[in-house]
């Protein structure tokens, strides 16, 4: 028994010695992890908050990117709408072909039923039970035994079957294309929303003082654009005065002047364009105060190309949906030769457009959160201008 007791005591001491180093290692490991975590936090400081000027630049760029994405969305929507109409037409054709096949089948059925009542399985009945009309005629030479009316019914049946097969193939392809267009439309919508959400997030992080400073920067930008517009207004007024003097000097020699229409710059045009432009501008003025909504074409809201398209439609001119296509319509004109009604496009990616009203100003649907308004054409970098009609 003493030996047993001694044995138990010895095991107890050994257990204590075995556990002691493990405790020490665990403590050291925890200390190392804590030290490394502290060092990592020290080595990777938080990024400094962007300045108000940087926020303004980022927000402006995000709005411009959203404008580009909006035009991509408009293009995808136009393609989707066109494809949906095409699919509807093809499905109508498929339904009509199916009706014709059924009608031809009923005609053949009439002949088959008559043959069956006569107590025989004639060629028409055999045709009805065959895998296909083609296989039937490949395996037999009974066409000569059919009557003229039966031959006509068989030919109609074959013709309508082939037509129906083609229409089904066409419908399948059209539906696949529509599915692709819808996927593109959905992706475009998400892209616009992401850009606008990023812009809102940047603005929401600003303090009250920073927002006030941002507003001051915006006013400064607007003031600079306004001064440029005033300078152009003076140029246009001087040009109009020069044209009026030229008409007065010409009148005594010719017995009357010729109306060359209204406008500024060196490119006067005839009264036809001026009349159309007045309709366009009257419509555009009536939309002032309505909200910008990307993808909208009116009547309660607009995006930039939606407004220009709706305005020129009032003058009987159908413009394409996107800025990228609108810039290709009509005649290109220089900024110095702008006339009321002309379209002015902005940015290198042609993602924005406004309607020139004269005196260096335009009517446009600016961006999300803003309403249709008059503004200097110099507020944004000008890409170019066109005269639609």
C-alpha positions as CSV (number, residue, x, y, z in Angstrom):
1,X,0.0,0.0,0.0
2,X,2.8,2.6,0.8
3,X,4.3,1.8,-2.6
4,X,0.9,2.5,-4.2
5,X,0.6,5.8,-2.4
6,X,4.1,6.8,-3.4
7,X,3.3,6.0,-7.0
8,X,0.2,8.3,-6.9
9,X,2.2,11.2,-5.5
10,X,4.9,10.9,-8.1
11,X,2.4,11.0,-10.9
12,X,0.8,14.2,-9.4
13,X,4.2,16.0,-9.4
14,X,4.9,14.9,-13.0
15,X,1.5,16.3,-14.1
16,X,2.3,19.7,-12.6
17,X,5.7,19.9,-14.3
18,X,4.1,18.9,-17.7
19,X,1.5,21.7,-17.5
20,X,3.7,24.5,-16.5
21,X,5.6,25.1,-19.9
22,X,2.2,25.0,-21.8
23,X,0.8,27.8,-19.7
24,X,3.9,29.9,-20.3
25,X,3.7,29.3,-24.1
26,X,0.0,30.3,-24.3
27,X,0.7,33.5,-22.4
28,X,3.6,34.4,-24.7
29,X,1.5,33.6,-27.8
30,X,-1.3,35.8,-26.7
31,X,1.1,38.6,-25.9
32,X,2.6,38.3,-29.4
33,X,-0.8,38.4,-31.1
34,X,-1.7,41.5,-29.1
35,X,1.6,43.2,-30.0
36,X,1.2,42.3,-33.7
37,X,-2.4,43.6,-33.7
38,X,-1.3,46.9,-32.2
39,X,1.5,47.2,-34.7
40,X,-0.8,46.5,-37.6
41,X,-3.3,49.2,-36.4
42,X,-0.4,51.6,-36.1
43,X,1.0,50.7,-39.5
44,X,-2.3,51.2,-41.4
45,X,-3.8,54.6,-40.3
46,X,-7.2,55.6,-41.6
47,X,-7.2,57.6,-44.8
48,X,-7.6,61.3,-44.4
49,X,-11.0,62.8,-45.1
50,X,-11.2,64.4,-48.6
51,X,-11.3,68.1,-48.9
52,X,-14.4,70.0,-49.9
53,X,-12.8,70.6,-53.3
54,X,-12.1,66.9,-53.8
55,X,-15.7,66.0,-52.8
56,X,-17.0,68.6,-55.3
57,X,-14.8,67.1,-58.0
58,X,-15.8,63.5,-57.1
59,X,-19.5,64.3,-57.0
60,X,-19.5,66.2,-60.3
61,X,-17.6,63.2,-61.9
62,X,-20.1,60.8,-60.4
63,X,-23.0,62.8,-61.8
64,X,-21.4,62.9,-65.2
65,X,-20.8,59.1,-65.0
66,X,-24.5,58.7,-64.0
67,X,-25.4,60.8,-67.1
68,X,-23.4,58.5,-69.3
69,X,-24.9,55.4,-67.7
70,X,-28.4,57.0,-68.2
71,X,-27.7,57.3,-71.9
72,X,-26.6,53.6,-71.9
73,X,-29.8,52.7,-70.1
74,X,-31.9,54.8,-72.6
75,X,-30.2,52.9,-75.5
76,X,-30.8,49.5,-73.9
77,X,-34.5,50.5,-73.2
78,X,-35.0,51.6,-76.8
79,X,-33.5,48.3,-78.0
80,X,-35.7,46.3,-75.6
81,X,-38.9,48.1,-76.6
82,X,-38.1,47.5,-80.3
83,X,-37.2,43.9,-79.7
84,X,-40.4,43.4,-77.6
85,X,-42.5,44.7,-80.5
86,X,-40.6,42.4,-82.9
87,X,-41.2,39.4,-80.6
88,X,-44.9,40.2,-80.5
89,X,-45.1,40.3,-84.2
90,X,-43.3,37.0,-84.6
91,X,-45.5,35.4,-82.0
92,X,-48.6,36.6,-83.9
93,X,-47.1,35.0,-87.0
94,X,-46.5,31.8,-85.2
95,X,-50.1,31.7,-84.0
96,X,-51.3,32.4,-87.6
97,X,-49.1,29.6,-88.9
98,X,-50.4,27.2,-86.3
99,X,-54.0,28.1,-87.3
100,X,-53.1,27.4,-91.0
101,X,-51.5,24.1,-90.1
102,X,-54.6,23.1,-88.2
103,X,-56.8,24.2,-91.0
104,X,-54.7,22.1,-93.5
105,X,-54.8,19.2,-91.1
106,X,-58.6,19.3,-90.9
107,X,-58.8,19.3,-94.6
108,X,-56.7,16.1,-94.8
109,X,-58.7,14.7,-91.9
110,X,-61.8,15.1,-94.0
111,X,-60.4,13.0,-96.8
112,X,-59.0,10.4,-94.4
113,X,-62.3,10.0,-92.7
114,X,-64.1,9.5,-96.0
115,X,-61.6,6.8,-96.9
116,X,-62.0,5.1,-93.6
117,X,-65.8,5.1,-94.0
118,X,-65.3,3.5,-97.3
119,X,-63.5,0.6,-95.6
120,X,-60.0,1.2,-96.7
121,X,-56.9,3.0,-95.6
122,X,-56.2,5.1,-98.6
123,X,-53.3,7.3,-99.3
124,X,-54.7,10.3,-97.5
125,X,-55.3,8.3,-94.3
126,X,-51.8,6.7,-94.6
127,X,-50.4,10.2,-94.8
128,X,-52.2,11.2,-91.7
129,X,-50.7,8.3,-89.7
130,X,-47.2,8.7,-91.1
131,X,-44.4,10.2,-89.0
132,X,-44.2,13.1,-91.5
133,X,-45.5,14.0,-95.0
134,X,-41.9,13.9,-96.3
135,X,-41.2,10.4,-95.0
136,X,-44.5,9.2,-96.4
137,X,-43.7,10.4,-99.9
138,X,-40.2,9.1,-99.7
139,X,-41.4,5.6,-99.0
140,X,-44.4,5.5,-101.4
141,X,-45.2,6.7,-104.8
142,X,-48.9,7.2,-104.2
143,X,-49.2,10.9,-105.1
144,X,-50.6,10.0,-108.5
145,X,-53.4,8.2,-106.9
146,X,-54.6,11.3,-105.0
147,X,-57.3,13.5,-106.5
148,X,-56.4,17.1,-107.5
149,X,-58.2,18.4,-104.4
150,X,-56.4,15.9,-102.2
151,X,-53.0,16.8,-103.8
152,X,-53.8,20.5,-103.1
153,X,-54.6,19.7,-99.5
154,X,-51.4,17.8,-99.0
155,X,-49.3,20.5,-100.5
156,X,-51.0,23.1,-98.3
157,X,-50.3,21.0,-95.3
158,X,-46.7,20.6,-96.1
159,X,-46.3,24.3,-96.9
160,X,-47.9,25.4,-93.7
161,X,-45.8,23.0,-91.6
162,X,-42.6,24.3,-93.1
163,X,-43.7,27.9,-92.5
164,X,-44.7,27.1,-88.9
165,X,-41.3,25.5,-88.3
166,X,-39.5,28.6,-89.6
167,X,-41.6,30.9,-87.5
168,X,-40.9,28.9,-84.4
169,X,-37.2,29.2,-85.0
170,X,-37.5,32.9,-85.6
171,X,-39.5,33.3,-82.4
172,X,-36.9,31.4,-80.4
173,X,-34.1,33.7,-81.6
174,X,-36.2,36.8,-81.0
175,X,-37.0,35.8,-77.5
176,X,-33.3,35.1,-76.8
177,X,-32.4,38.6,-78.1
178,X,-35.1,40.1,-76.0
179,X,-33.8,38.3,-72.9
180,X,-30.3,39.7,-73.6
181,X,-31.7,43.2,-74.0
182,X,-33.6,42.9,-70.8
183,X,-30.4,41.8,-69.0
184,X,-28.6,44.8,-70.4
185,X,-31.4,47.1,-69.3
186,X,-31.3,45.8,-65.8
187,X,-27.5,46.2,-65.6
188,X,-27.7,49.7,-66.9
189,X,-30.3,50.6,-64.3
190,X,-28.2,49.3,-61.5
191,X,-25.2,51.2,-62.8
192,X,-27.0,54.5,-62.7
193,X,-28.3,53.8,-59.2
194,X,-24.8,52.9,-57.9
195,X,-23.3,56.1,-59.2
196,X,-26.1,58.2,-57.7
197,X,-25.8,56.4,-54.4
198,X,-22.1,57.0,-54.3
199,X,-22.6,60.8,-54.9
200,X,-25.3,60.9,-52.2
201,X,-23.0,59.1,-49.7
202,X,-20.2,61.6,-50.3
203,X,-22.5,64.6,-49.8
204,X,-24.1,63.1,-46.6
205,X,-20.6,62.8,-45.0
206,X,-20.1,66.5,-45.1
207,X,-20.5,68.6,-42.0
208,X,-22.7,71.7,-42.1
209,X,-19.7,73.9,-42.5
210,X,-18.4,71.8,-45.4
211,X,-21.8,71.9,-47.1
212,X,-21.8,75.7,-46.8
213,X,-18.4,75.9,-48.4
214,X,-19.4,73.5,-51.1
215,X,-22.4,75.7,-51.8
216,X,-20.0,78.7,-52.1
217,X,-17.9,76.9,-54.6
218,X,-21.0,76.1,-56.6
219,X,-22.0,79.7,-56.6
220,X,-18.6,80.7,-57.8
221,X,-18.8,78.2,-60.7
222,X,-22.2,79.5,-61.6
223,X,-21.1,83.1,-61.5
224,X,-18.2,82.4,-63.9
225,X,-20.5,80.7,-66.3
226,X,-23.0,83.6,-66.0
227,X,-20.3,86.1,-67.0
228,X,-19.4,84.1,-70.1
229,X,-23.0,84.0,-71.0
230,X,-23.4,87.7,-70.7
231,X,-20.3,88.2,-72.9
232,X,-21.9,86.0,-75.6
233,X,-25.2,87.9,-75.2
234,X,-23.5,91.1,-76.0
235,X,-21.9,89.5,-79.1
236,X,-25.2,88.3,-80.3
237,X,-26.8,91.7,-79.7
238,X,-24.1,93.4,-81.7
239,X,-24.6,90.8,-84.5
240,X,-28.3,91.4,-84.6
241,X,-27.7,95.2,-84.7
242,X,-25.2,94.7,-87.6
243,X,-27.7,92.6,-89.5
244,X,-30.5,95.1,-89.0
245,X,-28.3,98.0,-90.3
246,X,-27.4,95.9,-93.3
247,X,-31.1,95.3,-94.1
248,X,-31.9,99.0,-93.7
249,X,-29.1,99.9,-96.1
250,X,-30.3,97.3,-98.6
251,X,-33.9,98.3,-98.4
252,X,-33.7,101.6,-100.5
253,X,-31.9,99.9,-103.3
254,X,-34.2,96.9,-103.5
255,X,-37.5,98.4,-102.4
256,X,-37.7,96.1,-99.3
257,X,-35.7,93.8,-97.1
258,X,-35.6,90.1,-96.9
259,X,-36.4,88.4,-93.5
260,X,-33.5,86.2,-92.7
261,X,-35.0,85.1,-89.4
262,X,-33.8,85.6,-85.9
263,X,-30.5,84.5,-84.4
264,X,-27.0,85.4,-83.3
265,X,-23.6,84.7,-84.6
266,X,-22.7,84.8,-88.3
267,X,-25.0,82.0,-89.3
268,X,-28.4,83.6,-89.9
269,X,-31.1,81.2,-91.2
270,X,-34.5,81.5,-92.8
271,X,-37.8,82.1,-91.0
272,X,-38.7,78.4,-91.3
273,X,-36.2,77.3,-88.7
274,X,-37.0,80.3,-86.5
275,X,-40.6,79.3,-86.5
276,X,-39.8,75.7,-85.5
277,X,-37.3,76.9,-82.9
278,X,-40.0,79.1,-81.3
279,X,-42.3,76.0,-80.9
280,X,-39.4,74.1,-79.4
281,X,-38.5,76.8,-76.9
282,X,-42.2,77.5,-76.0
283,X,-42.5,73.8,-75.0
284,X,-39.2,73.8,-73.2
285,X,-40.1,76.9,-71.1
286,X,-43.4,75.2,-70.1
287,X,-41.4,72.3,-68.6
288,X,-39.2,74.6,-66.3
289,X,-39.6,73.5,-62.7
290,X,-40.3,69.8,-63.5
291,X,-37.9,67.3,-62.0
292,X,-35.0,65.6,-63.6
293,X,-35.6,61.8,-63.6
294,X,-33.1,59.6,-65.4
295,X,-34.8,57.6,-68.2
296,X,-37.8,59.9,-68.3
297,X,-39.3,61.4,-71.4
298,X,-42.2,63.4,-69.9
299,X,-44.7,64.7,-69.4
300,X,-44.1,65.1,-65.6
301,X,-40.3,64.6,-65.6
302,X,-37.4,64.4,-68.0
303,X,-33.8,63.5,-68.4
304,X,-31.6,65.7,-70.7
305,X,-32.2,63.9,-74.0
306,X,-35.8,63.1,-73.0
307,X,-36.5,66.9,-72.8
308,X,-34.8,67.8,-76.1
309,X,-36.6,64.9,-77.9
310,X,-40.0,66.0,-76.5
311,X,-39.4,69.7,-77.3
312,X,-38.4,69.1,-81.0
313,X,-41.3,66.7,-81.4
314,X,-43.5,69.7,-80.9
315,X,-41.9,71.2,-84.0
316,X,-42.6,68.0,-86.0
317,X,-39.0,66.7,-85.8
318,X,-38.4,63.2,-84.4
319,X,-35.1,63.0,-82.6
320,X,-33.4,59.8,-81.6
321,X,-33.5,58.8,-77.9
322,X,-29.9,59.2,-76.8
323,X,-27.5,62.2,-76.8
324,X,-25.0,60.0,-78.8
325,X,-27.6,59.7,-81.6
326,X,-29.0,63.2,-81.3
327,X,-25.6,64.7,-82.0
328,X,-25.6,63.0,-85.4
329,X,-28.8,64.7,-86.5
330,X,-29.0,67.8,-88.6
331,X,-26.1,70.2,-89.2
332,X,-23.1,70.9,-86.9
333,X,-22.7,74.5,-85.9
334,X,-20.0,76.4,-84.0
335,X,-20.7,77.9,-80.6
336,X,-20.2,81.4,-82.1
337,X,-23.0,80.6,-84.6
338,X,-25.6,79.2,-82.3
339,X,-29.3,80.0,-82.9
340,X,-32.2,79.6,-80.5
341,X,-33.4,76.0,-80.8
342,X,-30.0,74.5,-81.5
343,X,-28.8,71.6,-79.4
344,X,-25.7,72.0,-77.3
345,X,-23.8,68.9,-76.2
346,X,-21.4,68.6,-73.2
347,X,-18.4,66.6,-72.0
348,X,-16.1,64.5,-74.1
349,X,-18.4,61.5,-73.8
350,X,-21.4,63.6,-75.1
351,X,-23.4,62.6,-72.0
352,X,-25.5,65.8,-71.7
353,X,-27.5,68.1,-73.9
354,X,-29.5,71.3,-73.6
355,X,-31.6,73.5,-75.9
356,X,-30.0,76.9,-76.7
357,X,-32.4,79.8,-76.1
358,X,-30.1,82.7,-77.0
359,X,-27.8,85.1,-75.1
360,X,-25.5,82.3,-74.0
361,X,-28.2,80.4,-72.1
362,X,-30.0,77.1,-72.5
363,X,-33.0,75.2,-71.1
364,X,-32.0,71.7,-69.9
365,X,-32.8,69.0,-67.4
366,X,-29.5,69.2,-65.4
367,X,-29.1,66.2,-63.0
368,X,-30.8,64.1,-60.3
369,X,-32.1,66.4,-57.5
370,X,-32.5,69.4,-59.9
371,X,-35.4,70.7,-62.0
372,X,-35.6,71.7,-65.6
373,X,-34.1,75.3,-65.7
374,X,-32.4,78.0,-67.7
375,X,-28.6,78.0,-67.3
376,X,-25.5,79.3,-69.0
377,X,-24.1,77.0,-71.6
378,X,-20.7,77.6,-70.1
379,X,-21.6,75.8,-66.9
380,X,-20.2,72.5,-68.4
381,X,-17.5,71.9,-71.0
382,X,-19.1,72.2,-74.4
383,X,-18.5,69.3,-76.8
384,X,-20.3,70.7,-79.8
385,X,-23.7,71.8,-81.2
386,X,-26.2,70.8,-83.9
387,X,-29.1,72.4,-85.7
388,X,-31.7,69.6,-85.9
389,X,-33.8,71.0,-88.8
